Amino acid sequence: MDTVYFDHAATTPVDERVLEAMTPYFTEHYGNANSPHGLGNNAKVAVEEARENIAEIIGAEPAEIIFTSGGTESDNCAIKGVVNATGKTEVITSPLEHHAVLHTAEALKRHGAKPVYLEPNNKGIITAEKVEEAINDNTALVSLMHVNNEIGCINPLIKIGKVCKEHNIPLHSDTVQSVGKIPVDVDELGVDFLSISGHKIYGPKGIGVMYMRHATPWIPWMHGGSQERRRRGGTLNVPGIIGLAKAMELATKEMDDHRKHFLKLRKKLISGLHKKFGNRFQINGDIENGVPHIINISFMDSNGNGIDGEMLILNLDVENVCVSNGSACTSGAMEPSHVLNGIGLEDEIANSSIRISLGKQNTLEEIDYFLEKIGVVVERMMGSVKA
């Protein structure tokens, strides 16, 4: 079988319809959207149409959409912009956030800011009650992701948004893993900032959005030209913007069909794992209330000891199966996933995990192939450990 790709939470292939929409803006309508001539104006018109379409999808106003290079820049812009504008120093977040949020919050400590990390429950959820307990007069903003990129749990943003509104505290959410997968409406969620990335939804890499609600305290983090109403300098990535808008349109239109497809794939996957491994695997996170396309699994031997997740990934790669895990390799030393540690898993079990993230092109036959290969690989690894 050709390569089986189960790493869509890391990135997705560009949809052919997205590529088709983008191509003229590389070769025909290639003008700079800030140039005063016809070619520039054609590009500007296309950008503004894309801005309107994106705004409509998430229930925003076009002027509230700021184009960025992706989720990481959007997270940086939102958090740093509010802290710098308000002069307040506390950023309420969680230890399960993407590093684009965690490292931004930590970097602000050099300027006197103080990250406040709320403890999640064992499913990875931050409750509205915990947010309310942490808010005080020095709170600059709350930053909590919508869907966790490693375990797929969904934070109760609607309830959290109501708490933030009652206390007049801006709420930022990294929605990189939720836009296009579950409904995202800025008013319903009560967010003042959110982050979007194109390459997670079959759009191009290098393009994203920061939504910013009108009249929210904020000053620009990136300076340069007059682009984006002087809120984000830099030549606009016109093909990327067109591609992002098309990708969001398609993902929103096809969302229900994709969800049904993911549920069918996940059901077959979990059923097959139970038949093959019994109690020698566990699912990390909240499988019932999370998104269906992200499944985080730890594998154990017959004694309940975790097997080496990194070696498992490498062995699966040899079998043409692409998965990932939450571990990072720093200076040659394996570190357990901060997300899995954050929900209470011991290092050994956290290091035995793999993340399977499904895509719209995956098939039931690919699930069968994965189940066959994971069985062979795990048994081979356990045999080598015993030897």
Buried (B, 14 or more C-beta within 10 A) or exposed (E): EEEBBBBBBBBBBBBEBBBEBBBBBEEEBBBBBBBEEEBBBBBBEBBBBBBBBBBBBBBBBBEBBBBBBBBBBBBBBBBBBBBBBBEBBBBBBBBBBBEBBBBBBEBBEEEEBBBBBBEBEEBBBBBBEBBBEBBEEEBBBBBBBBBBBBBBBBBBBEBBBBBBEEBEBBBBBBBBBBBBBBBBEBEEBBBBBBBBBBBBBBBBBBBBBBBBBEEBBBEBBBEEEEBBEEBBEBEBBBBBBBBBBBBBBBBBEBBEEBBEBBEEBBEBBBEBBEEBBEEBBBBBBBBEEBBBBBBBBBBBBEEEEBBBBBBBBEBBEEBEBBBBBBBEEEEEEBBBBBBBBBBBBEBBBBBBBBBBBBBBEBEEEBBBBBBBBBBEBBEEBBEEEEE
